[in-house]
Amino acid sequence: LQLVLIDVATGATAQLTSMPGYKINPSFSPDGESVYFASNAFREYPDIIRIEQDGTNQSVFLTAGGFTGFWSAVAFSPDGTRLTYTIDPISNVNSAIVVANADGSGATQITGNDGFGFSDNGPVFSPDGQTIAYWTSDRRGYENGYEIALINADGTGLQYVVPYDSLPGRSESPNFLSATQLAFDSDAAGDFDLYVVNTDGSGLEVLLA
């Protein structure tokens, strides 16, 4: 599989990559000129690759080194000074959230430090850049459902906004609709539906079934 860019105005498509291996979780840089994604094109486990929108200047932006690999591409803070991503420090079912400077330096792991069977994925910054939303199975184990969590970018203030007890199933892929509201998907009703919830955990409802 290769990555493709789509012009939302015209529907025109252009193939972005032509490398071997898989390419997953693409995201744009704050200026829209570069695309970041995870790929195992250059080794067994995925690195973060950066490529320009025109397909030039492809390079390995981050390599996992002693870690197993990256399982998400990067998400930038709104001001473009920091980024967050998921790294797999133990095995394919144990992942953790990292915050770093925009150039990849100063990486700090902010979740998963308790050593339990954590799996934290899909981090995104809040509009003010102070909070990160992500989905996690750290309290239940990888095969037993996911919860939506918030944590401060410095690793403090963890809260479970959508705990499994309030929405049994796999709740994934949170994104901020505003400073006080998240959208995410969940298979709690069988198929995956789109939900919204306030950042304090109130107002949980189905947006699109």
Helices and strands as residue ranges (DSSP letters): E 4-6, E 13-15, E 23-28, E 34-39, E 47-52, E 59-62, E 69-70, E 75-76, E 82-91, E 94-101, E 108-109, E 120-125, E 131-136, E 147-152, E 159-162, E 171-178, E 181-186, E 193-198, E 205-208
